Amino acid sequence: MEPMKIPDSKATILIVDDAATNIALLSNLLQDTYKIKVAKNGPKALEIARSQEKPDLILLDVEMPGMDGYEVCKKLKSSSQTNNIPIIFVTARNDVKDEEYGLNLGAVDYISKPFHPTIVNIRVKNHIALKLKSDWLEELSMIDGLTHIPNRRYFDETYEKKYKETLRDKKTFAVLMIDVDYFKSYNDHYGHGKGDECLTHIASSLQNTLQRPNDMAFRYGGEEFVVLLQNIDREGAKKVAANLIESVHSLNITHEYSSLQPYVTISVGIAFKDHDCMIDKEALIKMADDALYDAKEHGRDRYVEHFTE
């Protein structure tokens, strides 16, 4: 996670436009309040966004030679390194369908040219404030900012604790690794805005499907989730996996580009540890990962179980 900026430091804005006059106009408007970086093409914008000192906000033109703004946005949103940087399209395209397309790609706002300087200033100020607040909250929080279920940090701490309990109390333990099937093609065709919406619905469905108070679902990263089940038998773990798969079916989220079903599905890998097994916690996670890999290799939209001997 990027270190939180101290309150009196200037946020950084990356302006991406192939026209020098537009860059000058936006720079003059914002440079007293923010640090400004500029790029005149898509590849340079990606290079700056991936650098050590990432921008806090990107103002992105759509119509550029070579790689246009929509393609830049897609690449930024498809990388965990840059997908949290808010993007505002600033473009001469003012059709509602263009705006809808840009927002579905994952942009936070869409400003049409010619723009009013005061409006640009206010929108930039509001989105910068939201970005810095979100960074701060996520740094303090154990909750994933997108899906509102426990995040990877919370998982790491909880897994360590629960694993030690299973050894001490000789309990059974199951780890379920979950991956959304063909999620890249979903993002590519429907846009990252819709992709985020899809992940939020799935996270809620997974969490609501778990019946016992100590069963927990976490966002593991990207389109991966993990569920921890303590003191459960093998058949019980498989039943939970089947219920999770069915719960995502019941969401009926359209996915015309899946090779499986016309709706979104998940694959699940189960690692089951018997009460007297002393497998270490890293090996148990790897076992769940391997089971997930097998589930995907054998057709997806299913679970595969690996268990300790």
N, C-alpha and C positions, 0 to 999 in steps of 0.2 A: 504494500500500500504506500502511496506517496505520502511523505511527511506533511503534516498539516501546516499551512502558512501561518505565521504569527500575524495578529490582527492588523499591525501597521504596515505590513509589506504589501506591495502592489501585486495584484493578480496579473497574469499574462494572457494577452489576446493574440491569436494568430489570424492575420488577415490574408485570405487566399483569393487572388484575382489576377487575371492576365493583363488588365488595363492599369497602367501606372497612375492615371488620374483618379480611378476609384480607390486605389490603395492610399493615395495622398489624402483624399477626402476623408476616408475613415480614420486614417492615422491622426490627422489634425484634430478630428473630432474627439478622439479617445485618449491621446497620448498624455494628457495632463493627469489622467486618473489611473491609467494602466500601463504596464510594460507592453510594448508592441513588437511583434515579430511579423515578418511578411514572407509570402511565397507567391511566385508568379505562375506556378503550374502545380499539377497534382503530385508528381513524384517528390518535389521539394517540400510540399505540405506534409506528405507522409513522413519524410525524413525528419522534419522538425517535430512532428507529433510524437515520433518514436524516440526522440532524444531524451537525455537524462533529465533535462528541465522541460517537462511537458507544459503545453499551454493549458490554461484553465477554461478557455472558451475558444471556439474557432468560428470566424465569420467567413463563410465559404460561398464563392460565386459558383453558379451552375455551369454556364457556358464558357468552357475553356478548351483550347485546342489539345488534341491528344487524349488525356484523361479528364473527363468532365467532372463537375462537382458531385454528381450522384455516385459516380464510381469511386471517388475519393471517400465519400461518406460510407459506402458499402465496405471498403477496405478497413476503415477506421473502426467501424462497428463490429467487424468480424474478428477483431483481434482483442484478446484480453488485456493487452498492453495499452490500448487506446480507446476501448469501447465506453469508458466512463467520461470521456471529454465531451461536453455539450457542444452541439453544432447548430449554428443559425445560418440558414441559407439567405444570402442577400443577392437577389437576382432580378433581371428585367422580366422574367417569366411571371405573369400575374394571373394565370388561369387557375381556377380552383382545383382542377385535376393535377396540375403541377405541384401545387401546395400539398395536396393530399399525398401524392407520391413521395415528396420530400420528407414529410412527417412520418410516413410509414417506414421509411428507410432508417428512422431513428433520430432525426433532427428534432430539436426542442422548439424551434421557431422558424418562421419563414417571413422574410421582409422583402417586399417588392420595391424595385427601383422605378422611378425616383423616390427616395425615402425622405422622411422628415427628420432632421438631425436630433431633435428633442426626443422623438419616439425611439430612435435607435439607441440613444443614451439610456433611456429608461429601461428598455428591454434588455440591453446588455447588463446594466446594473442589477436587474432582478435575477437574471440567469446566473450571473457570477455569485450573487448572494446565496442562491439555492445550491450551487456547486460546492462552495466552501462549507456551507452548513451540512450538506450531505457527507462530504469528506470527514468532517469533524464527528458527526454522529456515528458514521460507520467505524471510525477509529475507536470510539468509545464503546460501541455496541457489539452485541453478539448476534444481532439480527441482520439478515441479508436485506440490503436496501431495495432490491427489486421485488423479491417474492414474499418478503415479510415472514419468512420462517427462519429458524436458526441457521447461522452461516458457517463457513468452514472453520473459522476460529473457535466458535462454540463447539463444533464437532470434535476438533482436536482435543479440547479440554475434557469434554464429556466422555469421549471414547477412552481416553487414558483412565479416567475415574471408573467407568463401568467395567473396563477390562480387568482392572485390579480387583474389583468386587467379585467378578466371576471366578477368579483364581482363589481368592480368599474364602469365599463361601461355597466353592465347588458348584457353581451354577452353569447351566447351559447358556450359550450365547450365539446369536445369529447376526451377521452383517449383510445387508442387502444393498448392492450397488445398482443404481438405476440410470439408464441412459435413454434420452428421447430419440426414437428411431428417425433417421433421415432428417435431422433437424437442420443441417446445413442447407439442404434443398428447400426446406420450409422458409428459412431466412432469405435465401437467394431470390425466391419467387414472390413471397408475400411482404418482405421487408423486415428490418430489425425491430420496428415498432410493434408489428404483429407478433414477431418472435418473442419479444419481452412479455407481451400479453399472454401468449401461449404458455410460457414458463410459469407465469404467475398463477394461471388457472390450474396447471398441473401440480404445482407446489401445494396449493390449497386442497386439491383433491387427495393427494398423498397424505397430508396431515389429517384430514377429516376421516380418512379410511381407517386409520389406526385406532383401535378400540381400547387398548389397555393404557392406563394413565402413564406408565413408565416407558412406553414405546415412543420413539422420537424419529422425526424426519428432519433432514438437514439439506441445504443446498451445498453440494460438494464443490461445484465450480462449473461455469458454462451451462451446458444442458444436462449435467450429471447431478443426481441426488443420492443420498445414502440414508438408510433406515437402520436403527439399532433395536434389536429385540433381545431382551434379557429374560432368562428363566423360561424358555419356551422349548418344546420338542421339535423334531425335524418336520413332522407333519403340520404342526402349527405354523412354522416358518414358511412352509410352502403354501399353506392356505393364505397367509398374509400376502405373499408375493402375488398369488393369483387374484386376490381382491384388489391389490394396487393396480394390476394390469387392467382389470375390469373397470375400475373407477375412472381410468383415463379413457377407456373406450366410451364410457357413458357421457363424457364431456362432449363427444361428437364434434371435435374441432376439425374442420375440413382441411384435408391435405391431399390435394390433387396430384402432387408430385412425389408421393410415397410409392414405393414398389410393392407395398404390402396391402394397405387398406386405403379407402378414400378419406380416412380420418387419421389423426395423430395417435401413435401407439408408443409403448415403452418396452424396453427389454430389461430383465432383472437377473443379476447374478447373486446367488445365495452362498455365503460361507457359514457353515454350521460347526460350532465347537461344542463337543460333548463336555460334560461336567468334570471328567477326570483328565482331559487333554491339556497339555502345558504349552501348546503352540504360542509363539510370541505374537504380539499385537500387529507388527508389521507384516508377518507372514499371513495372518488372518485377513488383513486388508487385501493382500496380493491374491489370496485364494478367492475372495469375492470378485476382484477384478478379472481373474482368469475365468470365473464362472460367467461373468457378464460377457466376456469375449466369446465364450462358447455359445451363449444364448444368441448373440448377433451372428455368429458363423452358421448357426443352425436355423436361420430364418427370421430372427427377431420376433417381436410381439409375443414373447414367451419368457419363462424363467428357466434357469439351469442351476442345479444345486451341486456344490462341492462340499464334502464333509470330512472332518478329521477322523482318521482311523484310530 
